[in-house]
Amino acid sequence: MPVLDDYLSIVEAAQVLGVHPGTVKRLCRNGKLEATKVYNAWLIRSGTLHSFAKAYKGRRGRPSAKTHQ
C-alpha cells in the first residue's frame, strides 16, 4: 500500500526504539509519541518516530518512590 509507506505499526516502532510494543502503545495513548489511531491500530509516521527516538530515554521498571531534594 503506497499510502501507508510512511507509517509504522506499533511492533515496527517498538523494534526501532528497542522497547516492548506495550510501551509504544502507552506512549501513544499518553500523547508522548504522536500517532494516529485507525480502528484498533496505532500508526506512527516514520519521521516522527525517528525524531522521537533521538530524544527518548526509556527507563525500565517503576519510577523511584524517593523524592529528590
C-alpha positions as CSV (number, residue, x, y, z in Angstrom):
1,M,0.0,0.0,0.0
2,P,1.8,3.1,-1.1
3,V,-0.4,5.4,1.0
4,L,0.9,3.8,4.2
5,D,4.6,3.6,3.3
6,D,5.5,6.5,5.5
7,Y,3.8,4.9,8.6
8,L,5.0,2.3,11.1
9,S,3.0,-0.1,13.2
10,I,3.4,-0.4,17.0
11,V,5.5,-3.5,16.5
12,E,7.8,-1.8,14.0
13,A,8.1,1.2,16.2
14,A,9.0,-0.9,19.2
15,Q,11.8,-2.5,17.2
16,V,13.2,0.9,16.3
17,L,13.0,2.1,19.9
18,G,14.2,-1.2,21.4
19,V,11.2,-1.5,23.7
20,H,8.1,-3.7,24.2
21,P,5.1,-2.9,21.9
22,G,3.0,-2.2,25.0
23,T,5.4,0.6,25.9
24,V,4.9,2.2,22.5
25,K,1.1,1.9,22.9
26,R,1.3,3.6,26.2
27,L,3.5,6.4,24.7
28,C,0.8,6.9,22.0
29,R,-2.1,6.8,24.4
30,N,-0.4,9.3,26.8
31,G,0.3,11.7,23.9
32,K,4.1,11.5,24.3
33,L,4.5,9.9,20.9
34,E,2.4,11.5,18.1
35,A,0.4,8.8,16.4
36,T,-2.9,8.3,14.7
37,K,-5.4,5.6,15.8
38,V,-7.1,3.9,12.9
39,Y,-9.8,1.4,14.2
40,N,-7.8,-0.7,16.7
41,A,-4.3,0.1,15.5
42,W,-1.9,3.0,16.0
43,L,0.0,4.3,13.1
44,I,3.2,6.4,13.6
45,R,4.9,8.5,10.9
46,S,8.4,7.3,10.2
47,G,9.9,10.8,10.5
48,T,8.0,11.4,13.8
49,L,9.3,8.2,15.3
50,H,12.9,8.9,14.3
51,S,12.8,12.4,15.8
52,F,11.2,10.9,19.0
53,A,13.9,8.2,19.1
54,K,16.7,10.7,19.2
55,A,15.4,12.3,22.4
56,Y,13.8,9.2,24.0
57,K,15.5,7.9,27.1
58,G,13.4,4.9,28.1
59,R,13.7,3.7,31.6
60,R,12.8,0.2,32.8
61,G,10.8,-0.5,35.9
62,R,8.7,1.6,38.2
63,P,9.7,5.2,38.9
64,S,11.6,5.7,42.1
65,A,9.5,6.5,45.2
66,K,12.2,8.6,46.6
67,T,11.9,12.3,46.3
68,H,14.9,14.4,45.3
69,Q,15.6,17.3,47.5
